[in-house]
């Protein structure tokens, strides 16, 4: 194939994959993240009062989700590799949609704990499965861009979802006589079931099944992915079992742990912190306005995520693309406590959100630098599993330390320490030469 023709086919293929798959999988992720963090909106808007919950109980309910999630994460991702992404991702989404809808009728803290646990069981494998699915559809040199577009769904979930959640909560007693927080759970649970059913018909498992690609595009993409997998397999041989003894995998898991600790501390408790502004700003500070204020950091973070990932695509991923955001998050999390005003607090928290979201999509290009096939499925799931232990820790430990100390000072310093650990480990990984720096100026040969 002539180089210019291959280049044209590459551009058209990646453009079609980006337009066809990324928005739909991002929509799935949007609903996924909204359903798992909806408790953060419900808590300060009637749920904790109606269920007579303390901050520690709320933190436990937030975090117990990750116990079921962690237990089934790796088996779920291996099942996805065996049965195919289309069926498995759809199955996961329909399952969690059913559980999420049941939150509408929860009547006690104990019932809330069980539903959060079951939600984790139902969702297990979705995020690493989505990462793996998209990574299997594009060559390595395009993954940072594809994953950044996908990851935009996470900050946009709060940017868009927070005001929506606020509007649903404000509809107190309007629909079926439900309290506002209960109606909010119903409103965010049902779409998961509908989109999950749609995924069965919309997603495809491999390029040769994609009728929206031309024959030439199918052949180019299949050959390019096979060439890359062969090259990676020849350079790095990993079985599923060997992944569990791989130092790079465990180091990446700990790096991810720090970022996730910051992410969920922010996600679960920012709405509570913002609701505390009501004493300063007055009774006119409605749930919708709370949602809009909560959305500010995430809107800006979405822009920064896109720009930071665009720089990665131009330069190739460098260690500092991960290290600088980790340091910025480590510093700003505790500093926000001493802001002294709602405006300054939100400004500092915005920097934290930007730091976390700038790093995460680019971080996820690292495991597939040295893992392929079932080993990649196991490795990505293991990293996500260990990282998501922070999901439980962030919710429970933050609430527990708040109850003990009567303030968020100590728990936020713990969050900052976790993100500082991510920066240190990334520096060590880079110094050992365990992270490749892609050179965007050198494109692979395109003649086949």
C-alpha positions in Angstrom: 0.0 0.0 0.0 1.3 3.5 -0.9 2.2 5.6 2.1 -0.1 8.5 1.2 -3.1 6.1 0.7 -2.4 4.3 4.0 -2.2 7.7 5.8 -5.5 8.7 4.3 -7.1 5.4 5.3 -5.7 5.8 8.8 -7.1 9.3 9.2 -10.6 8.3 8.0 -10.6 5.1 10.1 -9.6 6.8 13.4 -12.1 9.6 12.7 -14.9 7.1 12.2 -14.0 5.1 15.3 -13.8 8.3 17.4 -17.2 9.5 16.1 -19.0 6.2 16.3 -17.7 4.5 19.5 -16.3 7.2 21.8 -19.5 9.3 22.3 -21.6 6.2 23.0 -19.1 4.6 25.5 -18.6 8.0 27.1 -22.4 8.2 27.5 -22.3 4.9 29.3 -19.5 6.2 31.5 -21.5 9.4 32.1 -24.4 7.4 33.5 -22.1 5.0 35.3 -20.3 7.8 37.2 -23.5 9.7 37.9 -25.2 6.6 39.4 -22.3 5.7 41.7 -21.9 9.3 42.9 -25.6 10.2 43.1 -25.3 9.4 46.9 -23.1 12.5 47.2 -26.0 14.7 46.0 -28.7 12.8 48.0 -26.8 13.0 51.3 -26.9 16.7 52.1 -30.4 17.1 50.5 -32.5 15.0 52.8 -31.2 11.5 52.6 -28.9 11.5 55.7 -31.6 13.2 57.7 -34.4 10.9 56.6 -32.3 7.8 57.2 -30.8 9.2 60.5 -27.2 8.8 59.3 -24.0 10.2 60.8 -21.1 11.4 58.6 -19.2 8.1 59.3 -22.3 6.1 58.2 -22.6 8.2 55.1 -18.9 7.7 54.3 -19.3 4.0 54.8 -22.3 3.9 52.5 -20.3 5.8 49.9 -17.4 3.5 50.2 -19.0 0.0 50.6 -19.8 0.2 46.9 -16.2 -0.6 46.2 -16.1 -3.8 48.2 -18.3 -5.7 45.8 -16.7 -3.8 42.9 -13.2 -4.9 43.9 -14.1 -8.5 44.5 -15.5 -9.0 41.0 -13.4 -6.6 39.0 -10.8 -9.0 37.6 -13.2 -11.9 37.0 -15.5 -9.5 35.2 -12.8 -8.1 32.9 -11.6 -11.7 32.0 -15.2 -12.5 31.2 -15.4 -9.5 28.9 -12.2 -10.8 27.1 -13.9 -14.2 26.8 -17.5 -13.3 25.8 -16.9 -10.0 24.0 -17.3 -6.3 25.1 -20.7 -5.8 23.4 -22.6 -8.4 25.5 -20.6 -8.0 28.7 -20.7 -4.1 28.9 -24.4 -4.2 28.1 -25.0 -6.9 30.8 -23.1 -4.8 33.4 -25.1 -1.6 32.5 -28.5 -3.2 32.7 -27.7 -4.9 36.0 -26.5 -1.7 37.7 -29.5 0.2 36.2 -31.8 -2.1 38.0 -30.0 -1.8 41.3 -29.7 2.0 41.0 -33.4 2.3 40.5 -34.0 0.4 43.7 -32.4 3.2 45.7 -35.7 5.0 45.3 -37.3 2.9 47.9 -34.5 2.5 50.5 -35.8 2.9 54.0 -32.8 2.5 56.4 -29.0 3.0 56.6 -28.6 -0.8 56.5 -30.7 -1.1 53.4 -28.6 1.7 51.8 -25.4 -0.3 52.7 -26.7 -3.4 50.9 -27.8 -1.5 47.8 -24.5 0.3 47.6 -22.7 -3.1 47.9 -24.9 -4.6 45.2 -24.4 -1.6 43.0 -20.6 -2.3 43.2 -21.2 -6.0 42.3 -23.3 -5.0 39.3 -20.9 -2.3 38.0 -17.7 -4.4 38.5 -15.6 -4.5 35.4 -17.3 -1.6 33.5 -14.6 1.0 33.7 -11.6 -1.2 32.9 -13.7 -3.0 30.4 -14.5 0.3 28.6 -10.8 1.3 28.7 -9.8 -2.1 27.3 -12.6 -2.0 24.7 -11.5 1.4 23.3 -7.8 0.5 23.5 -8.6 -2.5 21.3 -10.1 -0.3 18.6 -7.1 2.1 18.0 -3.3 1.7 17.6 -1.2 2.9 20.6 -0.3 6.2 19.0 -4.0 7.3 19.0 -5.0 6.0 22.5 -4.2 9.1 24.5 -6.5 11.1 22.3 -9.3 8.5 22.3 -9.1 7.9 26.0 -9.1 11.7 26.7 -12.3 12.1 24.7 -13.8 9.2 26.6 -12.7 10.5 30.0 -14.4 13.9 29.3 -17.5 12.1 30.4 -16.3 12.0 34.0 -16.0 15.7 34.8 -19.0 16.4 32.6 -21.0 14.0 34.7 -20.8 16.4 37.6 -20.8 19.6 35.4 -24.0 18.5 33.8 -25.3 15.9 36.2 -25.0 18.1 39.4 -27.6 20.7 38.1 -29.8 17.9 36.8 -29.6 16.1 40.2 -30.4 19.4 41.9 -33.4 19.9 39.7 -34.7 16.4 40.4 -34.1 16.8 44.1 -36.0 20.1 44.0 -39.0 18.3 42.6 -39.8 17.2 46.1 -43.2 15.5 46.3 -44.1 16.4 42.7 -43.8 13.0 41.2 -45.5 10.0 42.9 -45.2 11.9 46.2 -41.5 10.9 46.4 -39.0 12.9 48.4 -36.7 14.9 46.1 -33.6 12.7 46.8 -35.6 9.5 46.1 -36.9 10.9 42.8 -33.3 11.8 41.9 -32.3 8.2 42.3 -35.2 7.1 40.0 -34.3 9.7 37.4 -30.6 8.6 37.2 -31.3 4.8 37.4 -33.7 4.2 34.6 -31.5 5.6 31.8 -28.8 3.0 32.6 -31.3 0.2 31.8 -32.3 1.8 28.5 -28.8 2.6 27.3 -27.7 -0.9 28.3 -30.3 -2.5 26.1 -29.2 -0.1 23.2 -25.6 -1.2 23.7 -26.5 -4.8 22.7 -27.3 -3.5 19.2 -24.9 -0.6 18.8 -21.5 -1.8 20.0 -19.3 -4.2 17.9 -16.6 -6.5 19.1 -14.1 -6.1 16.3 -13.4 -4.0 13.2 -14.6 -6.8 10.8 -18.1 -6.5 12.4 -18.2 -2.7 11.9 -20.4 -2.1 8.8 -19.7 1.6 9.2 -16.1 1.1 8.1 -15.2 0.4 4.5 -13.5 -2.8 3.5 -10.2 -1.0 3.2 -10.6 0.6 6.6 -11.5 -2.7 8.2 -8.4 -4.4 6.7 -6.1 -1.5 7.6 -7.3 -1.4 11.3 -7.2 -5.2 11.7 -3.7 -5.5 10.2 -2.4 -2.5 12.3 -3.8 -3.8 15.6 -2.4 -7.3 14.8 1.0 -6.0 13.9 1.1 -3.9 17.1 0.0 -6.9 19.3 2.6 -9.1 17.7 5.4 -6.6 18.3 4.3 -6.0 21.9 4.0 -9.7 22.5 7.5 -10.4 21.1 9.0 -7.6 23.3 7.0 -8.3 26.5 5.7 -11.8 27.3 3.1 -11.8 30.0 0.5 -14.4 31.0 -2.5 -13.6 33.2 -0.7 -15.2 36.2 2.5 -13.3 35.7 0.6 -9.9 35.8 0.1 -10.5 39.6 3.9 -10.6 40.1 4.7 -7.7 37.8 6.2 -4.7 39.7 5.2 -2.2 37.1 1.6 -3.2 37.3 1.6 -2.9 41.1 3.4 0.5 41.0 0.8 1.7 38.5 -1.9 0.5 40.8 -0.5 2.5 43.7 -0.2 5.6 41.5 -3.8 5.2 40.5 -4.8 4.7 44.1 -3.6 8.2 45.0 -5.5 9.8 42.1 -8.7 7.9 42.9 -8.5 8.8 46.6 -8.5 12.4 45.6 -11.2 11.9 42.9 -13.7 10.3 45.3 -13.0 12.5 48.3 -13.8 15.3 45.9 -16.9 13.6 44.4 -18.5 12.4 47.6 -17.9 15.4 49.9 -17.8 18.5 47.6 -21.6 18.6 47.4 -21.6 18.5 51.3 -19.0 21.3 51.5 -20.9 23.4 49.0 -24.1 22.9 50.9 -22.3 24.4 53.9 -22.1 27.7 51.9 -25.8 28.1 52.6 -25.0 29.6 56.0 -22.9 32.3 54.2 -25.1 32.9 51.2 -28.5 32.6 52.7 -31.7 30.6 52.3 -31.8 31.4 48.5 -29.0 28.8 48.1 -31.3 26.2 46.5 -30.4 22.6 45.5 -30.2 23.7 41.9 -27.8 26.5 42.8 -25.8 24.1 44.9 -25.6 21.8 41.8 -24.4 24.7 39.6 -21.7 25.7 42.1 -20.6 22.1 42.4 -20.4 21.9 38.6 -17.9 24.8 38.3 -14.7 22.9 39.0 -15.7 20.1 36.7 -16.5 22.3 33.7 -13.1 23.9 33.9 -11.5 20.5 34.5 -13.1 19.1 31.3 -11.4 21.9 29.3 -8.0 21.4 31.0 -8.3 17.6 30.4 -8.8 18.1 26.7 -5.9 20.6 26.4 -3.5 18.6 28.5 -4.3 15.4 26.5 -3.9 17.3 23.3 -0.4 18.3 24.5 0.3 14.6 25.2 -0.8 13.7 21.7 1.6 16.3 20.2 4.6 15.5 22.4 4.0 11.9 23.3 3.4 11.0 27.0 6.1 12.2 29.3 6.3 11.4 33.0 5.7 15.0 33.9 2.3 14.8 32.3 1.4 12.6 35.3 3.7 14.0 38.0 2.8 17.7 37.7 -1.0 17.1 38.1 -0.3 14.8 41.1 1.8 17.5 42.8 -0.8 20.2 42.1 -3.6 18.0 43.6 -1.5 17.1 46.6 -0.9 20.8 47.4 -4.4 22.3 46.6 -6.6 19.7 48.5 -5.5 20.8 52.0 -5.0 24.4 51.0 -8.7 24.7 50.1 -9.5 24.3 53.7 -7.9 27.7 54.6 -9.5 29.7 51.7 -11.8 31.7 54.0 -14.5 32.3 51.4 -16.8 30.3 49.2 -15.4 31.9 46.0 -11.7 31.2 46.9 -12.6 27.7 48.1 -14.2 26.8 44.7 -11.2 28.4 42.9 -8.7 26.2 44.7 -10.9 23.0 44.4 -11.1 23.8 40.7 -7.3 23.4 40.5 -7.6 20.1 42.3 -10.2 18.8 39.8 -8.1 20.0 36.9 -5.1 18.2 38.2 -6.9 14.9 38.7 -8.6 14.9 35.4 -5.6 16.0 33.4 -3.6 13.0 34.6 -6.2 10.1 34.5 -6.8 9.5 30.8 -3.1 9.7 30.0 -2.3 7.4 32.9 -4.5 4.7 31.3 -2.3 4.6 28.2 0.6 3.1 30.3 -0.6 -0.5 31.0 -1.1 -1.3 27.3 2.5 -0.2 26.6 3.6 -3.6 27.9 0.4 -5.8 28.2 -1.7 -7.4 25.5 -4.6 -9.8 25.2 -5.9 -11.6 28.4 -2.8 -10.2 30.3 -4.0 -6.7 29.4 -7.5 -7.5 30.6 -6.1 -8.8 33.9 -3.6 -6.0 34.3 -6.0 -3.2 33.6 -8.5 -4.8 36.0 -5.9 -5.3 38.7 -4.8 -1.7 38.5 -8.3 -0.5 38.7 -9.1 -2.9 41.5 -6.2 -1.7 43.7 -6.9 1.9 42.8 -10.5 1.6 43.7 -9.7 0.5 47.2 -9.2 4.2 47.5 -12.8 4.6 46.5 -13.8 2.9 49.7 -11.1 4.5 51.8 -11.8 8.0 50.6 -15.5 7.9 51.6 -15.2 6.0 54.9 -11.9 7.5 56.2 -12.9 11.0 55.3 -16.2 10.7 57.1 -14.7 8.8 60.1 -11.9 11.4 60.6 -14.5 14.2 60.3 -16.5 12.6 63.1 -13.5 12.2 65.3 -11.9 15.7 64.7 -15.1 17.7 64.0 -13.6 19.1 60.8 -12.3 18.2 57.3 -8.8 19.4 58.0 -7.1 16.1 58.9 -9.0 14.0 56.2 -8.0 16.5 53.5 -4.4 16.4 54.4 -4.6 12.6 54.1 -6.0 13.1 50.6 -3.1 15.4 49.7 -0.7 12.8 51.0 -2.2 10.1 48.8 -1.8 12.2 45.7 1.8 13.1 46.7 2.5 9.4 46.8 1.3 9.1 43.2 3.8 11.8 42.1 6.7 10.1 44.0 6.0 6.7 42.5 5.6 8.0 39.0 9.0 9.7 39.3 10.6 6.4 40.5 8.9 4.5 37.7 10.3 6.9 35.1 13.8 6.9 36.5 13.9 3.1 36.3 13.0 3.3 32.6 9.8 1.4 33.1 7.7 3.9 31.3 8.2 4.4 27.6 8.1 7.9 26.1 6.3 7.8 22.8 7.9 10.0 20.1 5.1 11.5 18.0 7.6 12.7 15.4 8.3 9.1 14.4 5.2 7.3 12.9 5.2 3.6 12.3 5.6 2.3 8.8 2.3 2.3 6.9 3.1 0.1 4.0 1.5 -3.3 4.1 
